[in-house]
């Protein structure tokens, strides 16, 4: 049996403002700012790159 006021239970649960037409404003959320620390993957990559450069330098200048 329908509700005497013509509303459904789902519509009563939602607390939305009435739709005025057009696009609705979206609340702006700030972008998360990463901290100053480096991740472990960045440190490992930098160390490997430095080791490769050092190995190339030793190979070239060690002859």
Secondary structure, DSSP 4 states (H G I P E B T S, - for coil): ---TTS--HHHHH--PPPP-SSPPP----PPPPPPSSPPHHHHHHHHHHHHHHHHHHHHHHT-
